[in-house]
Amino acid sequence: MIALLAAALIPLAAAADPVADIALYTGKDRAERLAAGARQEGSLNLYTSLTVEDMAALNSAFETRHGVKVRMWRATSDKVVQRVLAEAKAGRQEVDIVETNAPPLESLHREGILQRVRSPQHAELIAAALPPHGEWVGSRLNVFVQAYNTTLVARAELPRSYADLLHPRWKGRLGIEAADEDWFATVVTALGEAEGLRLFRELAATNGVSVRRGHTLLANLVASGEVPFALTVYNFTAEQLKRKGAPFDWYVIPPAVARANGLALARRAPHPHAALLYYDFMISEEGQRILEERGFLPARRSLQGALAGQPLRLVDPALMLDQSEKWTRLYESIFLSPRR
């Protein structure tokens, strides 16, 4: 009798949480179940901080393959998080997939917004793309690279270390993004905290660093010549500008710092089958090749792009959340309001 009662309760429990039911399902017919459910749902809602052009390439390929419409809302990563949290607080279940940087995704995990997923595609990804809790997955790595205008900066004078930036030739020629405290924390820690902080304080005080909000903006200012040398540009933006023929090139000053970017399924996703189909597509070989073709460093082990073999220091999203106040305060005190 007890066994029969327990068996009867199992489908009820699954039915009570249909998103978890399909997200954790690993049966051989998983792909067929997702495709059938997605056809019925017809669409999914995606919130992202990736550029419109890059998302358009991915979304178009997904829609062509699966016949499911992607309704996209795009903003900066902090605004993406704010909208997701605001909707959850208001009881509005609208978002299916969140696509943004790892620290914001980790923050949403801590808020209980995300759903753990088991996907057969996980086996093909690098370890850094798979946090232990399984509530988001890395689809690519954003590598912080150094970019320069090739008409204003000669290759022979490129700095090979951060200490080289203290040379007087760099006075008034440097730029940085306004919110790269995770890059800053990782570099400073690698250099030794005391020495790293001393170096960047001296750099800001003697040569100055122009602060710009937005990595794409900063990269374009390098291409235009307004900022001859940028400390923090994403590798994919840099590679895209270079391919377009701009007077622009990039390289890496050690240590190379990378931040995982990825996607997550919302715990109360209104279109779970379509969302999981998109989740799998983004980390499949097809989706990852699209990212690679657009200059990204994919998370799939077999597709490591132009930075293959480059030793990378990965930003720890959990650590950055725990110490965000410290590193934000230091970053702002040095670059946004340096002492004169």
Disulfide bonds with the S-S distance in Angstrom:
none
